[in-house]
Amino acid sequence: MNADFPRILALLRKERHISQKAAAADLGVAQALLSHYEKGKREPGLDFLVRVADYYNVSTDYLLGRSAVTSGGIITEQDIPDTDVPTKAKVGANITITLSKKLAMNSIDIIYGILGRIGDSRITGAVTSVINLTIYKVFRLIFRANKSNTQTMFEIPDIRSCHIADAGIHISEAELASIVRDSDGGGSEISTVVIESEYPKQSPALLSLIKSSEAQLKKLM
């Protein structure tokens, strides 16, 4: 089959809190055979692939690792909503989470706005890599908070994930530093005046984030 199928097969069952014995019975196979499928020791036929897709109500593309979403298909810009993800927090934490999220999201909006003005795909690619890998690393650390979360959601083992993410971030940062060193920035001036003028709604977030971050870093100097 492929390397993704065993991991996703096990993930679907575990996330739905279905025992291997129950899933095997529902899918019409022996538990030992299902165990082999989940471990990648045996390769199932197409009829089993279709049964699994129907059983878990997912697409075969998702089962085969061809799509990141269970419904399958390629995600386009139109598929991503503009509205914020609802914040569900314990009492007393709502204000802190809402403020932190606004600082981060609005700051990223400005960063990509500036990247658009610069118009250098190499810089955009390197910045995107740093941001994506940072989010990935943080998400995996948060994921550890609940020991019952199944690590089969990921392809890379947990014990190595953060170290590999760090390596990827450092490489992307080095590439970005090299590119901007030889770039004129596309003639795009960046200053407090420019930021506040071009991004009047988002600028307080970025400027506040810079100030609080530098206050934190000064303590480490």
N, C-alpha and C positions, 0 to 999 in steps of 0.2 A: 504493500500500500504506500505509505510514506512515513516520514519521521513524526509528523504532526498528529496523525490519526490516533495512535495509542494514547498519547497525552490528553487529547481533547475528549476521547471516549471515556477515559477515567474521570476527567474533570466534570463532564456533564452529569455523571452518576453521583459523584461526591457532592457537587453543588446542590443537587436536588435531594440529598440525604437518602438515597436509595441504596440498600445493601446490594452487594454483588450477587448474592443468591437470588434476591427478588428481581433484579434487572435481567439476570440470565434466564429466569423462568418466563418473564414477560417477553423476552426477545427470542425465546424458543431454542436456546442453546444450553449446554452444560456449563455449570459455574467454572469448572476448570478451563474450558475453552474460552470463556469470556475473560478470565484472568490472563490467559495467554495473549488475547487480543489487546488488553489494556497494557500489558508489559511489552508489546511489540514482538513477542516470540512466535506468533502465528499471524498470517495474513488472511483476513476474511474475504469472502466473495462479494460481488456487487449486490446480491440480494440482501445480505446482512447489512451492508452500508445503507441501503434504502430503508430497511426496517429500523435501524438506529435513528435515521433522520426523522422518520415518522414518530417514533417513540418519544424522542426528546423535542420534537417540533422545531427542528433546526434544518438548515440547508446542507446539502452534501458538500458544497463549497466550504462551509464553515468546518465541517468534519475533517476535510482534507487540508485545512489550514490555508485555503485560498482566499478566505475573507475573514476580517477581524470581527464581524458582527454575525450573530446567529442566523439572521435572515438571508445572509449571503449578499453578493453584489459588491460593487465598488462604491465607497463613500465619496460623494462630491461635496463641494462647498454648500450647495443648496440643501444638503441633508443635515447640516449642522445649524441648530437654532441660534439666534442672536441673544435670546434671553438667558439670564444667569441660571446655573444649577441651583435648585432649592437648597437652602442650608438647614439641615436638621441637627440641632445641637442641644446639649443638656442645658438646663436652666443656669443662667449666669455666664454662659460661654457665648451666647448669641452675638453680643456686641463685638467681642474680640474677634470672632470668626468672620463676621460680616465686614469689619474694617480691614482685616488682613487680606481677605479675598479681593476687596475693592482696590487696595493698594497694588496687589500683584497683577490683577487682570488689567487695570487701567494703565499700569506701567508697561505691560507687554504690548498693549495697543499702541502706545507712543513709540516703542522700540520698532515695531513693524511699520509704523507710519514713516519713521526716519529711514528705515531700510528701503521703503518704496521710493523715497526721494533720492537716495543714493543710487539705486538701480543697478547694483552689482550682485549678480546671482551667486557669486562665490561667497561674498560676505553674508548674504541672506542664508545660504546653505549652512555655513559654519555656525552662525548664531542660532539657527533653528536646531541644529544638532546639539548644541550646548543646552538649550532650553528643554528640548525633548528628553535628553538623557538625565537631566537634573530632575525633571518631573517623574521619570521612570524610577530613578533611585529613591526619591522621597516616597513614592507610592509603595514601593516594595518594603520600605522600612515601616510604614504605617500598616501594611498588610500583616506584618509580624505581630502586631499588637493582639490579635486574636489567634490563639494557637490552633483553633479549629479550622481556620481558613486553609483551604487545600492549595498547596504550592504547585500542583499540576496545572494551575492556570497559566504558569510560565514555562517556557522551554529551558531557560537557564537556571540551574540549581541555585537555591537561595544563598547558600554559603559563598557562592562566587559572584552573585549578581552585583553587589555594591562595588566590589573591587574592579570588576570589568567595566561597570558604568563610570567609575572614577577615571579609569584609563581612557575610555572613549571621550569623556569630557575634557581631559587634559590634552588629548590629541586634537580635538576640535578647537580648543582654545589656542593651541599652538598654531594651527592652520589659520585661524582668524587673525592672530597677532601678525603673522607673516603677510597676510593679504593686506591688512590695513596699513602696515608699515610702508608698503609700496603703492598705496592708493592715495588719491587726493580727496577721497570722500565724496566724489561726484560733485564737488563744489557746494556741498550741503553744510551750511554752518549750523552748529548746535550750541545753543546758549540758553540761559534761563529765560531771556526775553523771547527768543524764538519759540521755545517750548510753551511758554504761557500764552503766546500769541496764536500759535497754530493749534494748540491742544488745550483750550481754556477749561474744558470740563475735566480732562484727565491729568493735567499738569500738577495739581496739588498732590495727587497720589504718588507720582514719580519723584517729585521733589521731597516729599515727606519720607519716602522709602530711602532715598539717597541719604538724607540727614540721619535717620535712625540707624541705617546700616553703618555709616561712618562712625557714629557714636559707639556702636557695638565693636567695630574693628579697632577703635582707639584703645579700648580696654585690653586688647590683645597685643598691642605694640610695646 
